[in-house]
Amino acid sequence: MARTSGRSMWIAVPVGVLCAAVVGGLAWLALPLMPTTFAWVGGAVDGSLAPPSSTAAPAADGVPSTCRGLYNDALWASLSLSPDAILTPGTEPPVTTATTLATALAPQVRMTCTWHGADGASISTTVADVATDAGAIAAASLPGEGFACTADGARVHCEKAAGDVVETLDLGGGTWLSSTMTAWQPERYSERVASFVWR
């Protein structure tokens, strides 16, 4: 094959090697995101990813009806793009150390959204129906179990931290919202989720 006039092998070979090295370096940098990308694509294909919050219809009382509806776009992106993040929606009972309160109120679970991350990190958030006086009951009983409770408008917010576990409960208007965060505490998580439950 005839060489193209004006091209030098002394320049073409080093430039080709440099280009291959750049492509290889970019591929190496992208490797940590591959499991998250495959999980996201898999979720999109099998339908386990809910539509964006703007199209996820809330229940008649305005409470989100899907896990996706609990998060604004920024928080959703932060959670879903975290290393090894997997969301498991379900209807399991709330994860809480306030077992006496949970037994007394018997929350009727609408949904439990559990995130599993790297190195055992997890977040479990439950939305449930309870009696309309649940906030007053929580404010009276939870401080004895190590929770700090404050009134937040029409609801009561209680919070407890122990080691790398932070637990929050918000109750008001017949709605229970609880989150237990283990070794994973996104900034203002409970406040941001509550803003989508109590609009």
C-alpha positions in Angstrom: 0.0 0.0 0.0 1.4 3.4 -1.0 2.0 5.9 1.8 0.1 9.2 1.6 2.3 12.0 0.6 3.3 14.4 3.4 2.7 12.0 6.3 5.6 10.9 8.6 5.5 7.6 10.5 7.7 9.3 13.1 4.7 11.5 14.0 1.8 9.2 13.2 2.9 6.3 15.5 3.5 8.4 18.7 0.2 10.3 18.1 -1.7 7.0 17.7 -0.2 5.6 20.9 -1.1 8.8 22.7 -4.7 8.6 21.5 -5.0 5.0 22.6 -3.6 5.9 26.0 -6.2 8.7 26.4 -9.0 6.4 25.5 -7.7 3.7 27.9 -7.4 6.3 30.7 -11.0 7.5 30.2 -12.3 3.9 30.2 -10.4 3.2 33.5 -11.9 6.3 35.1 -15.4 5.2 34.0 -15.1 1.7 35.6 -16.4 2.7 39.1 -19.7 3.9 37.6 -20.3 0.8 35.5 -22.3 -1.2 38.2 -24.5 1.8 38.9 -25.1 2.3 35.2 -26.0 -1.3 34.6 -28.3 -1.3 37.6 -30.0 1.9 36.3 -30.4 0.5 32.8 -31.7 -2.8 34.2 -34.2 -0.9 36.3 -35.4 1.1 33.3 -35.8 -2.0 31.3 -37.7 -4.1 33.9 -39.9 -1.2 35.0 -38.7 -1.0 38.6 -37.6 2.6 38.2 -40.6 4.9 38.8 -41.2 7.9 36.5 -40.0 11.4 37.6 -41.9 13.0 40.5 -43.6 15.4 38.1 -45.5 12.5 36.5 -45.9 10.2 39.6 -49.5 10.7 40.6 -49.9 11.2 44.4 -52.7 9.6 46.4 -55.9 11.5 46.9 -54.6 13.1 50.1 -51.4 14.4 48.3 -49.0 11.8 49.8 -46.7 10.4 47.1 -47.7 7.0 45.9 -44.3 5.8 44.8 -40.8 5.9 46.2 -39.7 8.2 43.4 -42.3 10.7 44.5 -40.6 11.1 47.9 -37.5 12.8 46.4 -36.8 16.0 44.5 -34.6 15.5 41.5 -31.4 16.5 43.3 -31.8 14.1 46.2 -32.9 11.3 43.8 -29.8 11.8 41.7 -27.6 11.9 44.8 -29.1 8.6 46.1 -29.3 6.7 42.9 -25.8 7.6 41.7 -24.1 6.7 45.0 -21.7 3.7 44.8 -23.6 0.4 44.7 -26.9 2.1 45.4 -30.0 -0.2 45.0 -33.6 0.9 45.8 -35.9 -1.8 47.0 -39.6 -0.6 47.3 -42.0 -2.7 49.4 -44.5 -2.6 52.2 -42.4 -3.9 55.1 -43.1 -2.5 58.6 -41.1 0.6 59.5 -37.5 0.1 60.7 -37.5 1.8 64.1 -36.3 1.4 67.6 -39.6 3.1 68.8 -41.2 -0.4 68.9 -43.6 0.5 71.8 -44.9 3.5 69.7 -45.1 1.4 66.6 -47.1 -1.3 68.4 -49.5 1.3 70.0 -50.1 3.2 66.7 -50.1 0.1 64.4 -49.1 2.1 61.3 -50.8 0.8 58.1 -47.9 0.9 55.7 -48.4 2.5 52.3 -44.8 1.9 51.2 -41.3 1.3 52.5 -38.4 2.5 50.4 -35.1 0.9 51.3 -31.8 2.0 49.8 -28.7 -0.2 50.1 -25.3 1.3 49.5 -21.7 0.4 49.8 -20.2 -1.1 52.9 -23.5 -1.9 54.6 -24.9 1.7 54.4 -28.7 1.8 54.2 -31.7 4.1 54.4 -35.2 2.8 55.1 -38.1 5.2 54.8 -41.7 4.3 55.6 -44.9 6.1 54.8 -47.9 4.8 56.7 -51.4 5.8 58.0 -51.9 6.3 61.7 -54.5 7.9 64.0 -54.7 11.7 63.8 -53.5 12.1 67.4 -50.3 10.1 66.7 -48.1 13.3 66.9 -49.2 14.1 70.4 -48.7 10.4 71.5 -45.2 10.4 70.0 -44.3 13.8 71.7 -45.3 12.3 75.0 -43.7 8.9 74.8 -40.5 9.2 72.6 -38.4 11.5 74.7 -38.2 8.7 77.3 -36.7 6.5 74.6 -33.9 8.9 73.7 -35.7 10.9 71.0 -35.7 14.7 70.8 -39.1 15.9 69.7 -40.2 19.3 68.4 -43.4 20.7 66.9 -43.0 21.4 63.2 -46.2 23.1 62.0 -49.0 20.6 62.0 -46.8 17.7 62.8 -44.3 16.4 65.4 -40.7 15.7 64.4 -38.6 13.3 66.6 -35.0 12.4 66.0 -32.4 10.1 67.7 -28.8 9.4 66.8 -26.8 6.4 68.1 -23.4 5.8 66.6 -23.7 5.8 62.8 -27.5 5.4 62.9 -29.8 8.3 62.7 -33.6 7.8 63.1 -36.3 10.3 62.4 -40.1 10.2 62.8 -42.6 12.7 61.6 -46.2 12.3 62.5 -49.2 14.5 61.8 -52.5 14.6 60.0 -52.9 10.8 60.2 -49.6 10.2 58.4 -46.4 8.4 59.7 -43.1 9.1 58.1 -40.0 7.4 59.5 -36.5 7.1 58.3 -33.6 5.1 59.6 -30.2 6.0 58.1 -27.3 3.7 58.8 -23.8 5.0 57.9 -25.5 7.1 55.2 -27.0 10.5 56.1 -27.7 12.7 53.1 -27.9 16.4 53.9 -31.4 17.3 55.3 -32.8 14.0 54.1 -35.8 13.7 56.5 -36.7 17.4 56.0 -36.6 17.1 52.2 -38.6 13.9 52.2 -41.2 15.3 54.6 -41.7 18.3 52.3 -43.1 15.9 49.7 -45.4 14.2 52.2 -46.7 17.3 53.7 -47.1 19.8 50.8 
